[in-house]
Amino acid sequence: MEQKLSNEAREDLRQTLLKEIGPEYTAKLDDADLDDLGYFLLTIMALGIKMKASKTAGVLASGVGVL
């Protein structure tokens, strides 16, 4: 399934990349590239949040670190 960012999210990502990697690389990215990159970044962030939540739930269930 093809995932697309909103126009606003795509433009925010484009501006962030422009600051971070410069115009010489950013100019080569089309909307499809930004959609792929944005979806990848969102997926990685979601996995990180799930891992953190899972770790927190495990700590709470075990009673470790709970006063």
Backbone as CSV, one residue per row, in Angstrom:
resi,resn,N_x,N_y,N_z,CA_x,CA_y,CA_z,C_x,C_y,C_z
1,MET,0.842,-1.171,0.000,0.000,0.000,0.000,0.894,1.244,0.000
2,GLU,0.606,2.151,-0.898,1.370,3.381,-1.000,0.896,4.374,0.052
3,GLN,1.826,4.880,0.830,1.508,5.843,1.872,1.897,7.238,1.397
4,LYS,1.005,8.188,1.574,1.296,9.557,1.177,1.160,10.490,2.371
5,LEU,2.082,11.416,2.448,2.025,12.448,3.464,1.074,13.551,2.999
6,SER,0.567,14.301,3.925,-0.224,15.474,3.549,0.728,16.490,2.904
7,ASN,0.176,17.418,2.177,1.001,18.451,1.551,1.781,19.240,2.599
8,GLU,1.132,19.521,3.726,1.797,20.268,4.798,2.954,19.457,5.394
9,ALA,2.728,18.174,5.642,3.785,17.321,6.209,4.938,17.183,5.229
10,ARG,4.624,17.036,3.954,5.654,16.914,2.926,6.495,18.195,2.869
11,GLU,5.845,19.341,2.935,6.578,20.618,2.884,7.421,20.814,4.135
12,ASP,6.904,20.418,5.306,7.689,20.493,6.546,8.934,19.616,6.446
13,LEU,8.768,18.412,5.926,9.904,17.500,5.761,10.903,18.086,4.766
14,ARG,10.411,18.640,3.678,11.293,19.247,2.672,12.116,20.386,3.298
15,GLN,11.474,21.241,4.098,12.179,22.357,4.733,13.208,21.862,5.756
16,THR,12.859,20.834,6.501,13.805,20.265,7.472,15.003,19.669,6.766
17,LEU,14.756,18.933,5.705,15.861,18.343,4.941,16.721,19.413,4.290
18,LEU,16.097,20.470,3.840,16.837,21.577,3.246,17.847,22.138,4.245
19,LYS,17.420,22.289,5.501,18.312,22.790,6.555,19.400,21.776,6.900
20,GLU,19.027,20.485,6.925,19.947,19.447,7.398,20.936,18.955,6.340
21,ILE,20.483,18.804,5.102,21.365,18.220,4.086,21.662,19.164,2.923
22,GLY,20.976,20.288,2.883,21.280,21.296,1.878,20.480,21.162,0.597
23,PRO,20.476,22.235,-0.179,19.662,22.279,-1.391,20.141,21.356,-2.505
24,GLU,21.430,21.057,-2.545,21.945,20.200,-3.622,21.367,18.792,-3.572
25,TYR,21.040,18.308,-2.392,20.429,16.981,-2.262,18.905,17.065,-2.216
26,THR,18.405,18.065,-1.537,16.959,18.224,-1.398,16.285,18.434,-2.750
27,ALA,16.948,19.148,-3.649,16.384,19.426,-4.974,16.143,18.149,-5.772
28,LYS,16.867,17.098,-5.457,16.750,15.828,-6.185,15.577,14.979,-5.693
29,LEU,14.951,15.364,-4.580,13.863,14.580,-3.998,12.514,15.050,-4.541
30,ASP,11.771,14.116,-5.133,10.419,14.464,-5.580,9.419,14.109,-4.484
31,ASP,8.147,14.376,-4.739,7.117,14.125,-3.723,7.068,12.662,-3.299
32,ALA,7.247,11.745,-4.245,7.222,10.310,-3.915,8.380,9.946,-2.981
33,ASP,9.549,10.535,-3.215,10.696,10.296,-2.332,10.407,10.800,-0.918
34,LEU,9.820,11.982,-0.835,9.495,12.547,0.478,8.425,11.715,1.181
35,ASP,7.455,11.207,0.423,6.438,10.332,1.013,7.080,9.080,1.593
36,ASP,7.976,8.460,0.823,8.657,7.244,1.290,9.506,7.525,2.529
37,LEU,10.267,8.588,2.478,11.138,8.939,3.606,10.315,9.286,4.837
38,GLY,9.270,10.076,4.653,8.413,10.461,5.778,7.732,9.264,6.408
39,TYR,7.220,8.354,5.575,6.562,7.162,6.104,7.567,6.285,6.857
40,PHE,8.775,6.167,6.328,9.820,5.404,7.002,10.122,6.004,8.378
41,LEU,10.295,7.309,8.431,10.590,7.974,9.703,9.453,7.808,10.706
42,LEU,8.222,7.932,10.237,7.071,7.742,11.124,6.993,6.309,11.647
43,THR,7.320,5.347,10.791,7.311,3.938,11.201,8.355,3.680,12.281
44,ILE,9.559,4.203,12.077,10.642,4.027,13.064,10.264,4.684,14.395
45,MET,9.672,5.875,14.320,9.251,6.549,15.557,8.168,5.755,16.274
46,ALA,7.216,5.204,15.532,6.147,4.411,16.142,6.708,3.168,16.815
47,LEU,7.663,2.513,16.164,8.286,1.326,16.769,9.029,1.691,18.051
48,GLY,9.708,2.822,18.047,10.414,3.275,19.242,9.454,3.546,20.399
49,ILE,8.324,4.158,20.083,7.313,4.431,21.113,6.749,3.126,21.661
50,LYS,6.481,2.159,20.778,5.967,0.863,21.229,6.972,0.154,22.130
51,MET,8.256,0.205,21.744,9.286,-0.446,22.553,9.392,0.220,23.925
52,LYS,9.341,1.546,23.944,9.420,2.262,25.212,8.209,1.944,26.079
53,ALA,7.027,1.912,25.487,5.810,1.598,26.240,5.860,0.172,26.772
54,SER,6.368,-0.744,25.957,6.469,-2.143,26.368,7.448,-2.286,27.536
55,LYS,8.561,-1.596,27.434,9.563,-1.642,28.499,8.990,-1.055,29.787
56,THR,8.294,0.064,29.670,7.679,0.708,30.836,6.629,-0.206,31.455
57,ALA,5.811,-0.840,30.623,4.783,-1.749,31.132,5.422,-2.931,31.844
58,GLY,6.530,-3.436,31.312,7.237,-4.553,31.953,7.806,-4.169,33.288
59,VAL,8.344,-2.982,33.384,8.906,-2.503,34.653,7.795,-2.319,35.669
60,LEU,6.673,-1.750,35.254,5.564,-1.556,36.175,4.972,-2.875,36.635
61,ALA,4.870,-3.845,35.726,4.305,-5.146,36.073,5.222,-5.904,37.042
62,SER,6.527,-5.719,36.893,7.454,-6.450,37.758,7.612,-5.766,39.115
63,GLY,7.211,-4.506,39.201,7.349,-3.767,40.447,8.718,-3.151,40.633
64,VAL,9.623,-3.372,39.655,10.959,-2.806,39.756,10.872,-1.301,39.516
65,GLY,11.476,-0.563,40.391,11.493,0.893,40.229,10.218,1.584,40.680
66,VAL,9.297,0.834,41.226,8.045,1.428,41.687,8.131,1.591,43.202
67,LEU,7.839,2.779,43.663,7.908,3.039,45.113,6.657,2.605,45.808
